[in-house]
Amino acid sequence: MRAALASLAAAMVVIASAGEPVGAQEAGHVKVSKGTVQIERGGQKLPAVVGATVQSGDVVTIGSDGSVGITFLDNSLLSAGPNTVLAIDRFAFDTTTHQGAFESSLQKGTLAVVSGKLAKASPDAMKVKTPAAVLGVRGTEFLVRTGDGKE
């Protein structure tokens, strides 16, 4: 009987995790999505609809008619405007200690951020890379814009 229950439990875990990339970690959720917004995950392009999960390793692409608002698990708020490409390189957050890391790469476009518990607990924890610089976030609110090299 125990072996049967253990097998059933293992099967449920496999079924529950089907479709999720190995090692993927939930980072947040889309709260606002307008126009063309996609999440690239594991080579697939998914629509970034309200409620969609954003994971560490995702690339969020916003079209010329789009914008997106994402709330992360540490309560950081991120807004990206039209023609933006943003990679969520790494997101780790311990809800008890508020320690972790939030690293992203803004390849082009605009990004406005209100930092959450992570940056408040550990000022070195949040970084945004652009083609020209790496920004270490020390404050609570910031705006960054970068071109695609054609401007």
WOVENTA-V81574 format. One line per field, one symbol per residue. phi: phi as a letter, one per 30 degrees, with the letter a starting at -180 (. if undefined). psi: psi as a letter, one per 20 degrees, with the letter a starting at -180 (. if undefined). A space follows every 50 residues. Layout:
phi = ???
psi = ???
This chain:
phi = .dddddddddddddddcdicddidbdclbdcbbbidbbccbhicccdcde jddccejdccccddccabbbccdcidcbbbcehcbbccdabbbcddcicl abbbbcdajbbcbcdcdddddbeddcbbcbdcacccdcccbabbbbdcic d
psi = gghggggggghhggghjpipqpippphaqphpppbopqpppkiqpqpmrp iqppqpiqpppprijrqqppprhjjqppppaqlqoppngppppoigikqb qoproohqbqpppoqbhghhhnhjhpqpprhirpppohahprpqpqrjii .
